[in-house]
Amino acid sequence: MKLSEFDYSLPKDLIAQYPAKKRDKCRLMVMDRAKRSVEHRIFRDIVDYFSPGDCLVLNNTKVIPARLFARRKTGGRVEIFLLEKKEPAAEALLRPSVRIKEGERVALESGDEVEVLGRGPVGRFVRFARPIDEVLAREGHVPLPPYIDRKDEEGDIGDYQTVYGSREGATASPTAGLHFTSEILDKIRSKGVKIAYITLHTNYGTFAPVKCEEIEGHKMHREYFELPQEAADTVRAVKESGGRVFAAGTTSNRVLEHCGTGLKAASGWTDLFIYPGYSFKITDHLITNFHLPRSTLLILASAFAGRDFIMDAYREAIDRRYRFFSYGDATLIL
């Protein structure tokens, strides 16, 4: 398929720069694949779509303060966006990158130096003078995506995390989960729904641009995942009993589909790229946000719901002025 088939025009003012004041009061577009119909609700109404015996799968990754700012000896400003938390050298995206030579040292806001090393699969390797956890605690900024056209603020520290995030390692938020509150999760449990937690440390693989015009040629950057025994047993039991599996986010979906039929506990790396024609094995319903044009996330949603249906729904969302992307509104695909 052509990448251009997943393009659309979005007014800039529909790109959410801040989250909804109340997480669960954002808008929710409910997309019924069987009926090819769309319903407009509020996110807290999502509880109504669960039944006893269903399962909700959540990604419990937690975002690290992965954006750092430094200066070269010439005074030029450098942004360091970590793609991983790794010692002794971590891969990062540098901006600007082409002018910085291997072995050059840049100074963080505190004065601590960072040595820029050679090139990695995606960016450049960097080495810190202090333990990386210490550097991030002192110097790190919330890694807001580039389409949020402002500096990170104090509120982003909490806003860009899910309420259930517990496993540090992500450099991008699993944003479908941002809409859940503890109260909503309690209501879902009270209906006799199981909640299973998996981990996928969202990073460059999730937001890397697709550069191939034929999407089948795109190669996903790998991301680390864990499917614990308890989660595997829970999801497998729900499937065997006829219950439905709701995946909160494309990240949860990719872990489930990577592990596939039979679902056994596993951990490691996944570079699974899901595009139209893929046959879903585990996920019955998908909770996700509105995604960027020409992105792997939009392509995955199109594989799940059908490209034509997704594009029609996005056009309606634009007409009705839904808010898009990480801090925007949500969709539930039935």
N, C-alpha and C positions, 0 to 999 in steps of 0.2 A: 504493500500500500504506500501511497505517496504521503510524505509529511505534510504537504499542503492541504490534505484532506482533513487535518486536525487544526486548522487555523480558523480564527475568528477575530473580529474587531471589537475591542472593549474600550468604552470611554474611560479616560484616566481617572475621572472622579469616582468611579465604582471600585477602584482598588482601595480596600480598607487600610487606612493608616493606623487605626487604633481598634482594639477589640470592642465588642458590645459592652455596655456598662455592666450588664449581668450576663455571665457566661451562657446561661440556659435560656436567655430571652432573645437570642439571635433568631433570624428567620430559618425555616427549614423547608426545602423543596422536597416533597415526596414523589418519587418517580416510580410508577408501577410498570414494569416491563411487559407483563402479560396484557394489560389493558392499554398500554402506550398512553397513559394518562398522567397528569401532573396535578398535585394538590399542594396548597400553600398553608403551612402551619408555622408554629413557633417550636424551637428545639425541645423545650420541656415536654411537648406533646409526644415525643418519640417513645415514651413509656407505653403509649397506647398500642404500639405496633408489636410489642412483645407478648408472647403467650407462655404459660407454664411449660417447662421442658425445653425451652430455647436456651441458647448460649450466646453471650456477648464476649467477644475477644478484644482485649485492650493491650496496647503496646505501652509497657511501663518504663520505657527509656526516659532519661532525664537529660535536659539540655545543659551542656557545659558552657561557661562564658568564653566562647571560642574566638572572639574577635579582639585583636590587640592592635595598638597603635604605636608607631615608632618613628624615629627620624634618622636619616643618614647623616654622616659627618658633614655633608654639604648643606644640611638643613632641610632637605627634601622629606616630605611626609611619606610614610609607608604604612599600609594596612596589612596585617597578617591575619588571615582567616584559617584557623586550624581545621584540618580535615579529620584529625584523629588525635587522641591523647596517648602519646607513646614516648617512652624514654629509650635511648638518650636523644634520639632525633625524631621529630614528628613531621609529617607532610603537611604543607600549608599552601594556600593560594596567596600570592603576594601581589599587591597593587601599588605602584607599577612593578613589574617583574623583570622586564627585558633589560633594564639598565643596571640591575644589581648583579654583581659578579660573584662567583663562587668564592667563599672565604670572607666576604665583606661582613662587617659587624654593624648592626644598627642598634640604636638605643631606645628602649621602652620609655614610657612616661616617667617611670621611677628612676631612670638612668641605667638600669640593668641592661646588659648587652645581649643581643641575639645574633648568633652566627648563621649566616645563610650558606647552605651547602648546595649539593648538586640537585639535578632534576629528578623527580619521581614520576610515577605513571601519570599524575595529573598536575601537580604543582612543583614546589621546591621543598627540600628538607631543611628544617631549621633546628638549631640546638640552643637550648637555654642555659644560662649560667647557674640557675637555681632549679630545684625540682619543679616539674611542670605544674603540679597541683598548687604549689606555693605561688608560682607566677600567675596562674589563672585567678586564684583567690584575690591577689593584690591588683592585677592589671586588667583582667578580662572584662569584656563588654558582652552584652546579650547579642548573639549573632542573628540579628534581624535580617531578613532577606532584602536584596537590593531594591525591590519594588516598593518597600516601605521607605519613603523618601524623607527620612528624618533621623536624627541621632537617637540612640536608645535612651530611655528615660527610666527613672526609678521604678515605675509601675511595671515595666516590661519584665523585670526580674521574676515576678509572679505570673504575669499575664501570658508569657510565652512558654509556661510549663503547664502540663496537665496536673490535675489535683491528685492523681495517683502515681505520678512519675517517681521512681525510686532507684533506678539503675543508671548511674551517670555514664555518659558516653556519647550522646547525640550532639551533632553540631547544627541540626535543624530540628524544629519541633514537629512531632507527629500531630499536625494541626487539627485533624478531625476530632481528636480527643480533647481539644481545648474547651469544647462546649459542655462537657459533662461536669456536673457538680456532685458532691458527696450525697446530697439529697436525692438527685436523680438516680444515682447508682443504688441507693437504698430502696427506692421505689421499684426499680427493676428487679432487685433481689426478692422483694416482698411478693412479686408475682410468680415466684417459683422458677426464676431464670438463673442459670449458672453464669458466673463471671470468671473468665480464664485470663490470666496475664502471661503474655509472651514478651520478648524483648527483641527489638531491632534498632540498633543504634543508627538512626537516620543521619546520613551525611551526604557527601557530594553525589552519590549514586541516585539520590532522590531528585535533586534539582539540576543535575548536569544537562545542558542543552543537547537536543538531538541534532546532529549535523548531517546525517545521511538523508537524502531525499527519499530513498527507499527505506522505510522504517525497519524492515527486517535486518538491515545491516548494522543497526545500532547495538553497541556493547555497553551494558550497564556496568558502572563502577561497583565493585563488591561492597557489601555492608555486613557487619557482624550481627548474628541473631542467636537467640536461645529459645528453644521450645522445652520448657520444664516438663518433667514427668507428670506432675499434677494437671497441668494445662492439656497435655496430650491425652491423658486419660479422660478428662472432662469432655473435651470436644468429641473424642471418639465415641464416648457413651451417648452423648446427645445425638450424634448422627445415626448411631445404631438404633436408637429408640424412636427415630422419626422426628426429632426436634430440629429446629433451624439454627444455623450459625450466622450471627451478625458479626462481621468484621468491622471494627472501628478504625478506619483508615486504610489506605493502600499498603502501609507497612505491615499491619496485622495480616492483611490479605496475602501479601507476598510470602510471609513466613509459613502460613497455613498451606499455601499452594506449593511452596518449595518442598515441604515435608510430605505432602501428598497423601494419597489413600493409605489407610493403615495407621497413620499418625503415631509415630514413636518419638520419644524424647530425643532431642538432637540439639547440637550447637555447632557453630562454624560460620561460614561465609556464604552469602547468596548473591548472585548476580542475575537472578531471574528477571527477565524482561517479558511482561505480559502485554500482548497486542491482539487485535481482532483475529479471531480464528482459534484462540486459546480455549480449551475446555476446562472450566472450573471444576475442581474435585471436592472442595470442602466448603467454600463460602457460599451461603444462600442469599444473604443480603449485605449490602455495603453502605457504610456510613462514611461520607467523605466531603471535602470542601469543593468549591469551584476552582478549577485548575487553570494554569497558564496555557495559552495557545501553544501548540506544537510541542507539548511536554510529555514525558513518559507517564505522568500521572493522568493527564487527559486521555492518553492512548489506552491506559489500563481501564479507566472508567468506560471508555468506548467499547473495549473488549467485553466488559461485564454487561453493559446495557444496550449495546448496539450503537454504532457511530451516528447514524441518522437521528435516533432518538435523543442521544446526548446533545447533539448540535442543535436540535429543535428546542430542547429544554434550556440550553444556555441562551439561545436567542430570547426565549420568554423571560428568563431570569434578568437579562439585560433590560428588556422592555419594562419589567416590574421593578427595576433598580435594586436588585439584590446586591450585596457587597461581596467582592471577590477576593480570593487567595487566602493567605495564612490567617489573617485576622477577620476574615469575612464570614459569610453565612454558610450553612451546611446543606447537604443533600442526603437523603435516605433512598437508596435504590432497592426496591422490592423485587 
